Amino acid sequence: MTKRFGGVVALDRVDFTLFSGEVHTLLGENGAGKSTLINLIAGTYSWTEGSCRNDGETVPALTPQKSRDAGVAAVFHEFSLVPDLTVEENLFLARELKGRLFLNRRAMRARAEERFHDIGFHVDL
């Protein structure tokens, strides 16, 4: 993928492969393109040139929802939490589980507890 912002080339022909279950960390100097690459993969930005494939099929464009549906989650080093929401509410922000009319808070709590239990992290939701 290549990403340009006006006349500035932020990423030049980056080739990056992810496999199911992997966790990757990007390290580099300021301006190296780490955040730009993550934003491309997360569907926040569109690429200027290049392509993306998921399970061997070309994806013409990514959106945040398509990336989430493919199992991609970006965790940025800057906090992007809403301070007036609970831990549980922040976890499901923009991905709330819905019942017929209202949010399914019971299901969200159960899933949050399960995820934290899986990683051995204890927090008051």
MIDRENDREN-315314 format. One line per 8 residues: their letters; for each residue x, y, z of C-alpha. Coordinates in pm, 1 decimal. Example, Ala and Ser with C-alpha at 12.3 -4.5 7.8 and 13.67 -1.06 7.14 Angstrom:
2
as = 1230.0 -450.0 780.0 ~ 1367.0 -106.0 714.0
***
This chain:
125
mtkrfggv = 0.0 0.0 0.0 ~ 101.1 356.2 -64.3 ~ -53.2 652.6 115.3 ~ -8.4 1013.3 12.7 ~ -133.2 1322.4 187.7 ~ -124.3 1581.9 -88.4 ~ 232.1 1575.1 -219.9 ~ 371.5 1398.4 87.8
valdrvdf = 429.4 1023.1 63.6 ~ 352.7 889.5 410.5 ~ 387.9 520.9 316.3 ~ 561.9 391.7 6.4 ~ 467.9 40.5 -110.7 ~ 435.4 -115.6 235.4 ~ 386.2 -491.8 230.0 ~ 249.2 -623.1 559.1
tlfsgevh = 95.0 -964.2 629.9 ~ -117.6 -1055.9 930.9 ~ -232.3 -1404.5 1024.7 ~ -519.1 -1498.6 1251.8 ~ -428.1 -1489.2 1620.3 ~ -115.3 -1277.6 1575.7 ~ -44.0 -959.5 1766.6 ~ 193.7 -706.2 1613.7
tllgenga = 365.7 -400.0 1751.2 ~ 499.3 -120.3 1532.7 ~ 800.9 71.4 1656.4 ~ 982.3 355.3 1487.6 ~ 1074.3 718.2 1492.3 ~ 820.1 998.0 1478.6 ~ 703.5 1042.7 1121.7 ~ 795.5 686.5 1018.2
gkstlinl = 434.7 606.6 921.1 ~ 331.4 377.9 1207.1 ~ 0.1 549.3 1276.6 ~ -72.7 585.9 906.2 ~ -26.2 211.8 851.5 ~ -246.1 126.7 1147.8 ~ -512.9 366.0 1021.6 ~ -504.1 199.0 679.1
iagtyswt = -541.2 -148.0 829.3 ~ -812.8 -29.4 1068.4 ~ -1006.1 129.3 781.9 ~ -977.5 486.2 908.7 ~ -780.0 599.0 602.4 ~ -799.3 471.8 246.6 ~ -482.9 391.2 55.6 ~ -373.0 597.6 -243.0
egscrndg = -229.2 301.6 -434.4 ~ -206.8 -69.3 -376.6 ~ -443.5 -330.4 -249.1 ~ -551.1 -532.3 50.0 ~ -643.8 -899.7 60.7 ~ -842.9 -1087.9 320.7 ~ -838.4 -1468.4 298.5 ~ -697.2 -1440.2 -54.2
etvpaltp = -971.3 -1208.5 -181.0 ~ -897.1 -850.9 -281.6 ~ -1072.4 -592.5 -66.6 ~ -1134.5 -275.9 -271.0 ~ -1163.8 -52.8 36.1 ~ -1164.2 -92.7 412.1 ~ -1391.0 75.4 661.5 ~ -1360.8 55.2 1038.6
qksrdagv = -1656.0 -187.0 1040.9 ~ -1504.1 -412.8 772.3 ~ -1175.8 -422.8 963.2 ~ -1351.5 -508.7 1290.0 ~ -1556.4 -776.9 1111.7 ~ -1227.8 -925.5 985.0 ~ -1099.2 -938.0 1344.1 ~ -863.7 -641.0 1324.6
aavfhefs = -840.3 -421.3 1633.2 ~ -601.6 -129.9 1665.8 ~ -477.8 -24.4 2007.5 ~ -311.6 315.5 2005.3 ~ -69.2 436.8 2268.6 ~ -277.0 749.4 2327.0 ~ -579.2 689.2 2542.6 ~ -904.5 733.4 2357.8
lvpdltve = -1139.3 656.5 2643.1 ~ -1449.3 854.3 2730.3 ~ -1387.1 951.2 3093.1 ~ -1756.9 967.3 3186.7 ~ -1823.2 609.0 3072.6 ~ -1756.8 289.2 3263.9 ~ -1489.2 38.5 3160.0 ~ -1763.2 -179.7 3012.5
enlflare = -1917.1 110.0 2817.5 ~ -1577.4 211.5 2678.3 ~ -1508.6 -147.9 2568.9 ~ -1825.2 -159.5 2361.4 ~ -1825.2 201.3 2240.1 ~ -1954.4 198.8 1879.4 ~ -1991.7 -182.4 1901.9 ~ -2271.6 -205.0 2154.9
lkgrlfln = -2469.7 -527.0 2175.4 ~ -2834.3 -454.2 2117.6 ~ -3149.1 -628.0 2226.2 ~ -3481.2 -567.6 2059.0 ~ -3522.3 -212.3 2186.0 ~ -3234.5 -133.8 2419.1 ~ -2869.8 -219.3 2474.8 ~ -2808.4 -572.0 2598.2
rramrara = -2607.5 -467.9 2901.9 ~ -2618.2 -817.3 3052.7 ~ -2452.2 -966.0 2742.3 ~ -2195.6 -685.1 2727.7 ~ -2104.5 -737.8 3093.5 ~ -2075.5 -1114.0 3048.3 ~ -1854.5 -1074.9 2741.3 ~ -1635.9 -812.6 2913.3
eerfhdig = -1594.9 -1032.4 3222.1 ~ -1508.4 -1330.2 3000.7 ~ -1245.7 -1136.8 2804.0 ~ -1080.0 -996.9 3115.3 ~ -1085.5 -1340.7 3279.4 ~ -919.2 -1491.8 2968.2 ~ -624.1 -1253.1 2997.5 ~ -605.8 -1271.9 3376.7
fhvdl = -693.1 -907.8 3429.8 ~ -919.9 -810.2 3717.2 ~ -1096.6 -476.6 3695.1 ~ -1419.4 -328.7 3829.9 ~ -1629.4 -291.1 3516.1
***
